[in-house]
Structures are given as C-alpha cells and as structure tokens.
Amino acid sequence: MDRLELRAALIAAGVADGYYRIQDVHEPVPTPPDFLFLRRTRGAWETGAYERGLYQVIARHTSESAACAHLLRLLT
C-alpha cells in the first residue's frame, strides 16, 4: 500500500479528514489541533501524533507500505 491507496482506504472506512495528515497526499486546511500523521524523513517513514503543537513519533518504518499499514491500523 502506498500513500494514495492509504488515503482511499481511510475514505472508504469513513475516517474523518481532520483525524490524520499524510505528507504530500492529504494535508487538511486549516490544520487541525490534533491528528495522526505519516511523513517521510531522511531514509525512513514516520507515523505519529501531533498534539498541542508538538510532533511525537510513534514508530519509524523502513518502507512506505509498512508506515501506511501502521497508520491504517491506528485509525481504524
């Protein structure tokens, strides 16, 4: 699963848009105060939570598909 497929799966599951942010695929405006995220960093993919203005990484993944699967599990 890639980020576009993850977005489609979250829509199909009825997950509200403001609950998550997927880098370069789904970045809600205005930015919600709290959400789960998936982003790419140098050499890794991260999933985590944004809360009270701070990003907290929950897990680092070596592949996009592993990160997408993790965020899907967190949200459904």
N, C-alpha and C positions, 0 to 999 in steps of 0.2 A: 504494500500500500504506500502511495506517495501522498504528499500534502493535498493535492487536488481530490484524490479519492477519499482522504480523511474528511475533508470538508463536505463532500457529498454524503458520506456515511453519517456525519453528525446532523446534517439537514434531514436525512431520512429518519433518523432516530428522534427527531423533534427537539434537539438540544438548542436552547435559546442562543441567539447570536452573541449576546453580551457575556456569556459564560467563558468564552475562550478567544484566543488570538493565535493565528497560525501565520508565521512570518511569510510575507510576500503573497499570501493567499487570502487571508481573512483578518483584516485589521479594523475592527469597528470604530466608527467615529460618531459621537465623541468617545474617547477611551473610557471604558467602564472603570469604576473604582477598584474592583477586584475581579480577577479572571485567571484561568489556567492558560498556559502558553506552550508553544512549540517554537523553537528557534534554532538556527544554525550558528555555531561558533567555530572558532579555528579548529578544524579537524574533528568536530563532534556535533551531535544534535542534543539539545537540552529540552526537557519538559519540566514545568514547574508552576509556581503560583505567583501572581502579582497581587500584593496586598499592602495597603497603606503606603503606597509609593515605593515599595521595595520589591525587587525580583528575588524569589527564593527558588533555587534549582532543586528539584526533587530527584531527578535522575539524569545521567549523561549516557548517550547511546552512540554506538559506532556507525549506525545506519539510519537513514531516514525512515525506512519501514519499521524499525524497532521503536523509534520515537513516536511515529504515528499510531502504532498499536498501543503504546503506553497511554498516550493522551486519550485515545478512544476508550480504553478501559476506565480511565479516571472520570470521564464524562458520561458514561452510560452504565 
